[in-house]
Amino acid sequence: MPPKVTGTWNDDPAHFRRPSRRSFLHVGVLGALGLTLDDFFRLRAGAAEPKAAAKEPKAQSVIHIFLPGGMAHQDSFDPKPYAPIEYRGEIGTTKTKVEGVFFSEHLKQTAQLADKLTVCRSMTHGEAAHERGTHNMFTGYRPSPALVFPSFGSIVSHELGVRNNLPPYVCVPSQPTTYAGSGYLSSAYAPFSLGADPANGNFSVQDLTLPGGVDTKRFDTRRSMLETVNEHFAQKEKADGLVAMDTFYQRAYSLISSEKAREAFNINAEAAKLRDEYGRNAAGQRMLLARRLVGAGVRFVSLTYGGWDMHSSIKQGMAGQLPQFDQAFAALIRDLDQSGLLKSTLVMVSSEFGRTPKVNATAGRDHWPKVFSVVLAGGGVKAGHVYGTSDATATEPENDPLTVEDLAATVYHLLGINHEKKLMSPGNRPIDIVREASVRKDLVA
């Protein structure tokens, strides 16, 4: 192990006092953001650059829109207008551009783009607790007491690596749950979290800007000093890990010093008219930034919006949140389509489970994982398609039940990742990326 180095320093050699390795890189303070850039770019050898796939992948990027709390499928993408009132609820419906398919009355804009979507109405699993359901929908695995599995984004980061000096996996505005992290993989594959909401008027990503008093010249001086210390450690220790760490630091510096990479996070560069089209709110600005990031080269963006755990007053709750989602989601699909990015960007809308078929005594719905809806668009999935159905009261799948394992396998397939590949756990045990899963070819265009 290298000798422990402590102390503080500044750029005046007279004040250089036994610097720590981390202090050289920490040009911005992440604080609550989680990873520092050097932590983030500790990519293992062989995973730093994209790996060749057997076939050209249909999707180059993913935007995963997660609606935490469990969005009611009956009141969004799978209404039951002919069911008794205690099942269908009080929310009306609207026609879509797909013959015979209806959405919630609060999804009018999305309904006009249904010909570009695949709505999966037969999603199913057995976990009615928020944490366990969330684990399912972020990893494709049922929770295990022995192991935390890596999220979709971390697998993508591990398998496909860095593109255009940008983090492969970004969470907007922040990592929503432990299960959106790297699990048993190295923390190098954890998401880069913004830590601030792009809907805020003064939004910026702190770690991508130099702090006051540090100009480019000073920044380069710090970099040279770090290289000197690294060379000293390497000569002393002759350890492969130290050589690898130099590479990780270089990647972090590339992100900080690349104007193009930093500009990817600059939502203020978007035209005011487009920002208005998305909506000047959390849903709109988060989805707009997600589009900006995938357009610049980020491989996987995971964003959250709203709180959908509506055990009471669901009619009012949906009316308060679904219209903002509708505006933003419709703008995202139109924007991706018009820019040509929809073909290469897989958009996925999910929640940890659905809600009970019957409205409860407090005019809400409770947890229900037996059947719920997931929406897909672009990235090689069919368009204008409804996959699977729930029964007449939205109680369980009527046909083609879609498991979390098969959904995950299909997502990886579209990205050119072999879901049967085995990764090594900390105990040196090989584990499938997804276990006992099949690609649902009926979802693929």
N, C-alpha and C positions, 0 to 999 in steps of 0.2 A: 504494500500500500504506500502511496506517496506520503511524505511528511505532512502533518496538519499545518495549514497556513492560516493565520488569522490576522486581523488588523484592518486598517482603513487606508485609503490612498486618494490622491488626486493627480492631475497631470503634471504637476511640478515635481521633477525628480527629487527635489529636496524634501518633499513631503511623502515620498513613496515609502510605505511601511508595510512589508510582509502582506501582500494582497491575497485575498481569497480568489480562487478561480471563478466562482460565480459572480463576484462583484464586477468583473470586467464586462460581462455581457449584459448585466441588468440595467440597460439604459432607460427602461421604463419600468415602473413598479406595477406588477400585476395585482398584488394584494388579493382581493377576493376572486380574481379571475381564474385562479388555479395554477396552470402551468406557466412557467416562464418560457421564453422562446427557446432557450437552450434545452430545457426539459423536453419541449415539444419535438424538437428536431433530432432527438436521439433515436434515429431510425436504424434498425439493424442492417448489417451488410446484406446486400442482395435485395432489400425491399425499398431502397432509396429511389430507384427508377422503375418505370412501368415494365412489367414482365409480359412477354409475348403470350397471347392467348391462341388457342387452337383455331378459333374463328374470330373474325372481326366482331367485336361486341356491338350490340345495337345501341346501348346506352354508354355515354362517356361520363355522365354525372347523374347525381340523384339529389332531389330536393324532397326531404321527408318532413311533412307538415304533421306534427303530432298535437292532438287536441286532448289535453290531460283532464282526467276526471271521468271519462266514459261518456262520449256523446251518444244521445239517443238516436238509434237508427230509424225508428218509426217517425221521428220528428225532423228528419234530415233527408237521407238518401233512399229510404225504404218505407215510405208512408203506406198505410193500409186504409184507404178511404172507404172501403166497403165493410170494414170490421165494426163491431159494436163500439159505441162511443167510449166505453171504459178501456178499450184497447187502442183505438185510433187516436184518442186525445182530441184536444181542441184546436190544434194547429192545422190550417188548411193546406192545400196542395197547389202545385203549378205544373202545367204541361212542359215537357222538354222537347228538344228537337228530334228525339228518338221516339218513333211511334209507339204509343201505349205505355211509355215510361213517365212517371211523375216524380217530382221532388217536393220538398217542403215549400210552402208559400214564401219562405224567407230566402230561397235560393233561386230567385228569378233570373239573375244574370248567369249563374252557373248552368241553369236549365237550358239556356240558349247556346251553350257550348257542350251539351251532352254528347253531341256527335264526335267529340274529340276525346271522350273519356271512356274508361272501363269502370263500371260500378260493380264491385264484388259484394253481393248481398247475402253471402253464405259463410262469411268468416266465422270461425268457431274455435273456442278452447275451453278449458275447464277451470280457469282461475278467476274467482270473483273478488279477490282482494286487489286493491289498487297496485301495490308494489309488485305482486306476482304477475298480474296482467301486464303491467308496464314492462317487466323483464321479458315476457313473451314477445311483445310487439317490438322491442328494440334489439332482440338477439336471435329470435327464431328458436329459442330453447325454453323449456319449462325450467323454473328455478330449481337450483340444487343447493342443499346445505353445505356441500363440500367445495363448490366452485362457483365463481361468478363468471359468466360467459361474456365474451367481447360483443360489443354492439355492431350493427351493420357498418356504421361509419368507421369503426376501428379495424374491422376486417378489410374494408376497402383501403384504408390507409396502409395496412400491413401488406396487402397483396399488390396494390397498384402504385403506391408511393407518391412522391412529390411531382407536381406539374407547374411549370411557369413560376417557380420560386414561391408558390403559395402553399399553405397548409392543406393537406389532402382532405381533412375533416374539420369542419367548422360548426359550432353550435351558436344559434342566434335566439335570444340574446346571451344565453349562458347554458352550460350543461344542465339539463333539467332534472336528471336523476343519475345515481350511481350506475344504473344499467345502460346509460348512454355512453359509458366509458369503455376502457380497454379490457376490462375483465382480467382474465388470466394472462393476457399478453402484456408486454412491457408498457409502461406509462408513456413511452414514446409515441404510441398509437392512440393516445387519448385525444379528444377534440381540442382545438384551439377555440376558446370561448371569448366572445366579445366583452361580456361583463357589463354592457350598457345597451339600452334599447335604442335601435335606430330611429324610433318614433320621437325620441327626445330632440329638442331643437338644437342642443349643443353636442350632439352625438359625435364621439370620436373613439377610435381604438387606441388606448393610451400606449400600448406597447409598440405601436408602429411609428411613434413620433419621438424625436430626441427631446430630453428634458431641457428646460431653460438653462442657458449657459453652455450647452454642449453643441457646438457647430460641427460641420462635416470634418474639419481638420482635427478637432479634438476627438471625434468619434474614431477616425482612422488611427490616431495615436494610441487610443485604448486598444484597438484591434492589434496593432503591432506589439504592444506590451503583452497582450494575452498570448500571442504567438511565441514570444520569447519565453514566457513562463512554461507554456506547453512543451517547447523544445527541451527546456531544462528537465521537466518531469519525465519526458520520454527517454532522454539519455540516462537518467537515473534508474528508471524502472524497467525500460524495454518491454512495456506491457501493450498488448494489442488494444486493450480497452482505451488507453490514452490516445493512441493513434486514431481510433474510431471517434473519440470525443472531439478531436480537432475537427473532424468532418462535420459533426453535429453543430459545433459552434459556427463553422463556416456557413452552414445552411441558414442558421438563425440570422447571421449578419447579412446574408443575401436578401432575406425578407425585409429587414430594416432598411437596407441601403438601396433596394430596388424601387424606383419611383412607380413603375408599372404595378408592382405587387401591392404597394401601399395604396395606390389609387383604386384598386379593386374594392376597398372598404369605404371609399368616399361616396356615400349616398348623396351628399350634397351636390355632386356633379350631375345628377340626373335632372332632366328638365322639370320645371315646376308643374307643367301640365301632366306629365306622366305620374309624378308623385301624387297629384290630385286624383288621377284615375285609379290608382291603387288604394287611396284613402290615407289621409294624414292621421293615422292611428296605428296601434300596435300591429294589427293584422296586415295592413297595407304596407307599412314601411319594412316590416320584417320580411315579407315575401318579395318586395322589390329588391332589398339587399341580397336575398338569396339568389335571385335571378342575376344580379350583378356579379356575385361571386362565382357562380357556375360559368358565366360567360367569360370570366377571366381565367378560369382553369381549376377552381376548387372542385374536387371530385364528389364530395358528399357534404351537403348542408342539412343540418337537422334544426328545425325551428319549432317553437311551441307558440300556441295562441289560446288564450281564454281559460276558463274553468268550467267544466261540463258535468260536474258531479251534482246534478239537480234532483235531489231527493224531495224537493217541494217546489211549488210554483214554476213548473217547467215551461209553461206557456210564456210567462214573463221572462224567464231566464233565456230561452231561445231567442225571443224577440230582441233581447238586449245584446246578444253576441253574434248570432248567425248572420245578420245583414252585413256586418263588417267583414266577416269571413267571406261571404258571398262576393262582395265587391272586390276584395283583394285577390281571391282565388281566380275569379273570372279574368281579372286584369293580368294575373300571372300567366294563365294559359294563353290568352290573346297575345301578350308580349312575347312569350317564348315562340309561339307559332309564327308571328309576323317577322321575328328576327331569324327564323330558321333553326332555333335552338331546341324546339320541342322534339324533333326527331332524335336528338342525341341526349336529351335530358329526361330522365324518368322522374315524374312527380308522383308522390305517394301521400295520401291523406289517411291517417289512422288514429285510433284511440285505443285505450287499453281493453275496453269491452263496450257492450251496448247497455241498454236499460231495459228494465222489466217490461213484459208485454202489457201488463195492466197498469193503469195509472193508480197510484196509491192514495191513501186517505188524506194526504197533504198536497194533493194535486201535482205530485212529482213521480219520478220513476226511480227504482233502485238498481243495484248492480246486476248485470245479466251478460255472462260470457258465452252462453250457448249459441247465440247467433247475433251478428252485428255487421256493419258495412265498412269496407275499405274502398277508397277511390284511387285509381291509377290513371296516368295520362303520359303520352309521349314515350320516348326511350325504347320503342319496339313493342309496346303493348297494343292490342287491338283498340280501335276507336269506334265510338257509338255502340258499345257492347255492354250487356249486363251478364255478369258471370254468376251462376248459381241463383237460387231463390230461397227466401224464407217462407214459412208456411203462412196461412191466412191471417194469423194473429202475431206474426213476427216472433214466434216462440222458439223455433229451432229451424235448422236448414231443411228445406224440402228436397232439394237436389244439389249435387256437386258441392258438398261441404268443403270449405277451404281452410286448411290447418295453418298454423303459424310456421311450421316447418316447410310446407310446400310454398307458402308465400315467400319465405326467405330464399329458398332454393331458386325460385323463379326470378327474384330480384338479382341474385348473384349471377344467374345464367345470362340475364340481359347485359350485365356488366362484363361478361367474359371471364368470370371467376368460377372455378370448379368447386361446387359446394361439397363435394365428397373428399376434397383434399384434407389431409390430416395435419393439424398444427400441434406443437408440443406444449403441454401444460407445464407449470412449474415443477411438477414431480416427474418430468420427462415421460409423460404418458401421452400417446398420440390421440387427438380428439378431432372428429370430423368438424368442419366448418358448420355444417348442419347435419344432424343425424336423422336417418330414416325419413328422408324427404325425396320428393319428386318434383321436377319442373312441370308446372301446369301449362302444357303446350296450347291449350285453348285460350290462354291469356295472351299469348304471343302472336303478333301480327305475322 
